[in-house]
């Protein structure tokens, strides 16, 4: 099978680098994460956007974060909100 035919049958895969809250709410860290993912061969970087007040129950939103040394705010809902970026930052 020729290399050209093989490329048609098996095109280059699309790689999605899924990022989580390892950015600690810091947009500069996000930009470095995206750059590193691109260097590693990723085609896209994926971040999730959600609303803690809508996604969490009232009890869970106001609960204490289980690992306070890793918390970005108390209660847990504030911790999650402090890790979120605006729509413009996502763009």
ABEGO torsion letter per residue (X at the ends): XBAAAAAAABBBBBBBBBBBAAAGGBAAAAAAAAAAAAAAGBABBBBBBBBAAAABBAAAAABBBABAAABAEOBAAAAAAAABBBAAAAX
